[in-house]
Amino acid sequence: MNRYKLSYSCREFKMTKQIAGQLLTAFVIILFILLSLGGYSFADSSGAEISASGIKFKQEKNISMETEELFISQKKIKVSCVFKNHSDKDIIIEVAFPVPEYDSDDAERGLPFNDFTVMVNGKKRKYGTEVRALVNGKDYSNILRQMGISIHDFGGSKYPHYKKFYPSLPRKDKKTLLQAGLVNSAGIALWTVSIKHHWTQKFPANSSIEISHTYTPWWGYSLVDGSDIKNKQSYLYKDACISEATSHWMAQTLTDERPISVTIIGYILVTAKNWRTPIKNFHLVIEKDAIEKLGVCFDHKVVKKSDTQYESQIENFIPKQNLKVYLFR
């Protein structure tokens, strides 16, 4: 299973305009009832649309992201965005935050994104949650729900209970799960969990609102030891965007007895392009421990402000790639 998971945060996903008619209203109510009760998170937000096949992301070019304040650390991600409706009419859309997908191996170290909060103009906002079970991108949520198997925690409240739901199932259900690739021959869950938090948001005509959220990121982790490299002096951790000084430190530090740990924190930026671009003022702050070495994959230069904080301030920003932060120690 892939151990390098990304976390996300503030780019909204737009949906329908005024929810028209009682039929559509009834559909939305039914959809919310069917959603699992899990709670997890994300990326830069975007507009979204609720359809029979679930939440789909859409563009909303009448609304711009005027400012984005993004703070990233291993313990907390905080995002605050000011959005402006440039039209002379109120716009009502669904705003959605996608949770990075995760699998049952990942869940062994705790279920991710369980402290997500949303604030609109300083007031805490309730949100709905869509939870889906995917195998190779195909949705098998209905099969699991019909069998009474919860999706977000792989059939149980905590590890290792989720690995034990399979033995008590009827034989025909076991066969169905095996044929769909939802479990292996030992009954271990193989599906990937996809979660989107969402709510209906009004953007007043010719006005601005502030949407912010916080959550604990779910970071990937790895170890690099001496067996991983043949020539330590020329070693560069691939895709980590590290400086020559950090590369030199790794070459001098790394031995078979002294591995280097790598913590990886990701944040989706490119979904900001679902809004009217550019982001007029973008401010990024990355915080780390003083002893950690930093690698940042980002569109722009990140400046060291202290031993623990780095910063980037950009005007008229259109992100071309997602942000990834590497912390070495």
C-alpha positions as CSV (number, residue, x, y, z in Angstrom):
1,M,0.0,0.0,0.0
2,N,1.2,3.5,-0.7
3,R,2.5,5.1,2.5
4,Y,2.9,8.6,1.2
5,K,-0.5,10.2,1.7
6,L,-1.3,13.9,1.0
7,S,-3.4,16.1,3.2
8,Y,-5.4,19.0,1.9
9,S,-7.1,22.2,2.8
10,C,-8.8,25.4,1.6
11,R,-9.9,25.4,-2.1
12,E,-13.7,25.3,-2.4
13,F,-15.6,23.1,-4.8
14,K,-18.7,24.5,-6.3
15,M,-22.0,22.9,-6.9
16,T,-25.5,23.7,-8.0
17,K,-27.0,27.2,-8.2
18,Q,-30.3,27.8,-6.3
19,I,-31.5,24.3,-5.4
20,A,-34.6,24.3,-7.5
21,G,-37.8,22.5,-6.9
22,Q,-39.1,20.0,-4.3
23,L,-37.8,17.0,-6.3
24,L,-34.2,18.2,-6.1
25,T,-34.6,19.1,-2.4
26,A,-35.9,15.6,-1.6
27,F,-33.0,14.1,-3.5
28,V,-30.5,16.1,-1.5
29,I,-32.2,15.1,1.8
30,I,-32.1,11.4,0.8
31,L,-28.4,11.8,-0.2
32,F,-27.5,13.2,3.2
33,I,-29.3,10.4,5.0
34,L,-27.3,7.9,3.0
35,L,-23.9,9.5,3.8
36,S,-21.8,7.7,6.4
37,L,-21.3,9.5,9.7
38,G,-17.5,9.6,9.4
39,G,-15.6,13.0,9.7
40,Y,-12.3,13.6,7.9
41,S,-10.6,16.2,5.6
42,F,-8.6,18.0,2.5
43,A,-7.1,20.7,0.1
44,D,-7.7,24.2,-1.3
45,S,-11.5,24.4,-1.8
46,S,-13.5,24.4,-4.9
47,G,-17.1,24.6,-6.1
48,A,-19.0,21.3,-6.2
49,E,-22.2,19.8,-7.6
50,I,-24.2,16.9,-6.1
51,S,-25.3,14.4,-8.7
52,A,-26.6,10.8,-8.6
53,S,-23.1,9.6,-8.7
54,G,-21.9,11.8,-5.8
55,I,-20.2,15.1,-5.4
56,K,-18.4,16.4,-8.5
57,F,-16.2,19.5,-8.7
58,K,-17.1,22.5,-10.8
59,Q,-15.8,25.9,-11.7
60,E,-17.2,29.2,-10.5
61,K,-15.6,32.1,-12.4
62,N,-17.8,34.8,-10.8
63,I,-16.1,34.2,-7.4
64,S,-12.4,35.0,-6.8
65,M,-10.1,34.1,-3.9
66,E,-8.9,37.6,-2.9
67,T,-6.5,36.3,-0.1
68,E,-5.3,33.0,1.2
69,E,-3.4,32.6,4.5
70,L,-2.0,29.1,4.7
71,F,-0.1,27.8,7.8
72,I,1.4,24.3,7.6
73,S,3.1,22.4,10.4
74,Q,3.2,18.7,11.3
75,K,0.7,19.3,14.1
76,K,-1.8,21.7,12.5
77,I,-2.9,23.2,9.1
78,K,-4.8,26.5,9.2
79,V,-6.3,28.1,6.2
80,S,-8.2,31.4,5.8
81,C,-9.5,32.6,2.5
82,V,-11.4,35.7,1.5
83,F,-13.8,35.1,-1.4
84,K,-15.4,37.9,-3.5
85,N,-18.6,37.5,-5.6
86,H,-18.0,39.9,-8.5
87,S,-21.6,39.5,-9.9
88,D,-24.6,41.6,-9.1
89,K,-26.6,38.5,-8.0
90,D,-26.2,36.3,-4.9
91,I,-24.6,33.0,-5.8
92,I,-25.5,29.8,-3.9
93,I,-23.2,26.9,-4.4
94,E,-22.1,23.7,-2.7
95,V,-18.6,24.1,-1.2
96,A,-16.6,20.9,-0.7
97,F,-13.3,19.8,0.8
98,P,-12.0,16.4,-0.3
99,V,-10.2,14.2,2.2
100,P,-7.0,12.5,1.0
101,E,-7.9,8.9,0.2
102,Y,-6.7,6.2,2.7
103,D,-6.7,2.4,3.1
104,S,-6.8,-0.1,5.9
105,D,-3.0,-0.2,6.3
106,D,-3.0,3.5,6.8
107,A,-5.8,3.2,9.4
108,E,-3.6,1.1,11.6
109,R,-2.0,4.4,12.9
110,G,-5.4,6.0,13.6
111,L,-8.1,7.3,11.4
112,P,-7.1,10.6,9.7
113,F,-8.7,14.1,9.6
114,N,-11.1,13.7,12.5
115,D,-10.8,17.2,13.8
116,F,-11.9,19.2,10.8
117,T,-13.6,22.6,11.5
118,V,-15.2,25.2,9.2
119,M,-15.7,28.9,10.0
120,V,-17.7,31.3,7.8
121,N,-17.2,35.0,8.8
122,G,-16.0,33.8,12.2
123,K,-18.9,31.5,13.0
124,K,-18.6,27.7,13.1
125,R,-20.4,26.0,10.3
126,K,-21.9,22.5,10.1
127,Y,-21.2,20.4,7.1
128,G,-22.3,17.1,5.5
129,T,-20.0,14.3,4.6
130,E,-19.9,11.9,1.6
131,V,-18.1,8.6,2.3
132,R,-17.4,6.2,-0.5
133,A,-15.5,2.9,-0.8
134,L,-13.4,2.6,-4.0
135,V,-11.5,-0.3,-5.6
136,N,-9.5,0.8,-8.6
137,G,-11.6,3.9,-8.8
138,K,-14.9,2.1,-8.9
139,D,-17.5,2.8,-6.2
140,Y,-18.7,-0.2,-4.1
141,S,-20.3,1.8,-1.3
142,N,-23.8,0.4,-1.7
143,I,-22.6,-3.2,-1.5
144,L,-20.9,-2.6,1.9
145,R,-23.8,-0.6,3.3
146,Q,-26.3,-3.3,2.4
147,M,-24.1,-5.7,4.3
148,G,-24.0,-3.4,7.3
149,I,-20.3,-2.8,7.0
150,S,-19.1,0.7,7.9
151,I,-16.8,2.2,5.2
152,H,-14.7,4.9,6.8
153,D,-13.3,2.6,9.6
154,F,-13.2,-0.6,7.6
155,G,-16.0,-2.3,9.4
156,G,-15.1,-1.4,13.0
157,S,-14.5,1.4,15.4
158,K,-10.8,0.9,15.8
159,Y,-7.8,-1.3,14.9
160,P,-7.7,-4.3,14.7
161,H,-11.5,-4.8,14.9
162,Y,-12.0,-3.8,11.3
163,K,-10.0,-6.9,10.3
164,K,-12.5,-9.2,12.0
165,F,-15.8,-8.3,10.3
166,Y,-15.3,-10.9,7.6
167,P,-15.6,-14.2,9.5
168,S,-19.2,-13.6,10.7
169,L,-20.6,-12.7,7.2
170,P,-22.8,-15.2,5.3
171,R,-21.0,-17.2,2.7
172,K,-22.7,-15.4,-0.2
173,D,-21.6,-12.0,1.1
174,K,-18.0,-13.3,1.5
175,K,-18.1,-14.4,-2.1
176,T,-19.4,-11.0,-3.3
177,L,-16.7,-9.1,-1.4
178,L,-14.0,-11.4,-2.7
179,Q,-15.2,-11.1,-6.3
180,A,-15.4,-7.4,-6.1
181,G,-11.8,-7.1,-4.7
182,L,-13.1,-5.5,-1.5
183,V,-11.3,-8.0,0.6
184,N,-8.4,-10.5,0.2
185,S,-8.6,-14.2,0.9
186,A,-7.9,-13.5,4.6
187,G,-10.8,-11.2,4.8
188,I,-8.7,-8.0,5.1
189,A,-10.3,-4.9,3.7
190,L,-8.8,-3.7,0.4
191,W,-11.0,-0.8,-0.4
192,T,-9.8,2.8,-0.4
193,V,-11.9,5.4,1.5
194,S,-12.9,8.6,-0.3
195,I,-14.4,11.4,1.8
196,K,-15.7,14.8,0.9
197,H,-17.0,17.4,3.5
198,H,-19.5,19.9,2.0
199,W,-22.1,22.5,2.7
200,T,-24.3,25.0,0.8
201,Q,-22.8,28.5,0.9
202,K,-24.3,31.8,-0.1
203,F,-21.9,34.4,-1.7
204,P,-23.7,37.8,-1.5
205,A,-23.7,39.9,-4.6
206,N,-20.7,42.3,-4.9
207,S,-19.5,41.3,-1.5
208,S,-16.8,39.3,0.2
209,I,-16.9,36.5,2.9
210,E,-14.2,34.7,4.8
211,I,-14.0,30.9,5.0
212,S,-11.4,29.3,7.2
213,H,-10.7,25.8,8.4
214,T,-8.3,23.9,10.6
215,Y,-7.3,20.3,11.0
216,T,-4.4,18.0,12.0
217,P,-2.6,16.9,8.8
218,W,-2.1,13.2,8.1
219,W,1.5,12.9,7.1
220,G,3.5,10.2,5.3
221,Y,6.6,8.8,6.9
222,S,9.7,7.0,5.7
223,L,13.3,6.1,6.7
224,V,16.4,6.4,4.5
225,D,19.3,4.2,5.5
226,G,22.8,3.6,4.2
227,S,21.7,0.7,2.0
228,D,19.4,3.0,0.0
229,I,22.3,4.9,-1.6
230,K,25.6,3.9,-3.2
231,N,27.3,7.3,-3.4
232,K,26.3,9.3,-0.3
233,Q,28.3,12.4,-1.4
234,S,26.2,12.9,-4.5
235,Y,22.9,11.7,-3.0
236,L,19.8,13.8,-3.5
237,Y,16.5,12.7,-2.1
238,K,14.5,12.4,-5.3
239,D,11.5,14.7,-5.7
240,A,12.1,16.4,-2.3
241,C,13.3,19.7,-3.7
242,I,16.0,20.0,-1.2
243,S,18.9,22.5,-1.2
244,E,22.6,21.6,-1.8
245,A,23.3,22.2,1.8
246,T,20.6,19.7,2.9
247,S,21.9,17.2,0.4
248,H,25.4,17.6,1.8
249,W,24.0,17.2,5.3
250,M,22.3,14.0,4.3
251,A,25.5,12.6,2.7
252,Q,27.5,13.4,5.8
253,T,24.9,12.1,8.3
254,L,23.5,9.0,6.7
255,T,25.0,5.6,7.6
256,D,23.7,2.1,8.1
257,E,23.6,2.8,11.9
258,R,22.2,6.3,11.5
259,P,19.1,6.4,9.2
260,I,17.3,9.7,8.4
261,S,13.6,10.0,9.0
262,V,11.5,11.7,6.4
263,T,8.1,13.2,7.2
264,I,6.0,14.3,4.2
265,I,3.1,16.8,4.4
266,G,1.1,17.5,1.2
267,Y,-1.4,20.2,0.4
268,I,-3.5,20.6,-2.8
269,L,-3.2,24.0,-4.3
270,V,-4.3,23.6,-7.9
271,T,-8.0,23.3,-7.1
272,A,-7.9,27.1,-6.5
273,K,-8.1,27.4,-10.3
274,N,-11.8,26.3,-10.0
275,W,-12.4,29.9,-8.8
276,R,-11.7,33.1,-10.7
277,T,-7.9,33.5,-10.9
278,P,-5.5,34.8,-9.8
279,I,-5.3,34.7,-6.0
280,K,-4.6,38.3,-5.4
281,N,-2.6,37.8,-2.2
282,F,-1.2,34.5,-1.1
283,H,0.7,34.0,2.1
284,L,2.4,30.7,3.1
285,V,4.0,30.0,6.5
286,I,5.7,26.6,7.1
287,E,6.7,25.7,10.7
288,K,9.1,23.0,11.7
289,D,11.3,21.9,14.6
290,A,14.6,23.7,14.8
291,I,16.6,20.5,14.3
292,E,14.8,19.5,11.2
293,K,16.0,20.1,7.6
294,L,13.4,21.3,5.2
295,G,12.6,20.5,1.6
296,V,9.7,22.3,-0.2
297,C,8.2,21.6,-3.6
298,F,6.4,24.8,-4.5
299,D,5.9,27.2,-7.4
300,H,7.8,30.1,-5.7
301,K,10.7,30.8,-3.4
302,V,10.3,30.1,0.3
303,V,12.3,32.4,2.5
304,K,13.8,31.4,5.9
305,K,12.4,33.7,8.7
306,S,13.9,31.8,11.7
307,D,15.2,28.4,12.7
308,T,11.5,27.2,12.9
309,Q,9.6,29.2,10.2
310,Y,9.7,29.7,6.5
311,E,7.5,32.1,4.5
312,S,6.4,32.9,0.9
313,Q,4.3,36.0,0.0
314,I,2.9,36.1,-3.6
315,E,0.7,38.5,-5.4
316,N,-1.6,37.4,-8.3
317,F,-0.8,33.8,-7.7
318,I,-2.0,31.0,-10.0
319,P,-0.8,27.7,-8.6
320,K,0.7,25.3,-11.2
321,Q,1.5,22.4,-8.8
322,N,0.5,21.2,-5.4
323,L,2.6,21.9,-2.3
324,K,4.7,19.2,-0.7
325,V,6.8,19.7,2.4
326,Y,9.6,17.3,3.5
327,L,11.0,17.3,7.0
328,F,14.3,15.4,7.5
329,R,15.9,14.5,10.8
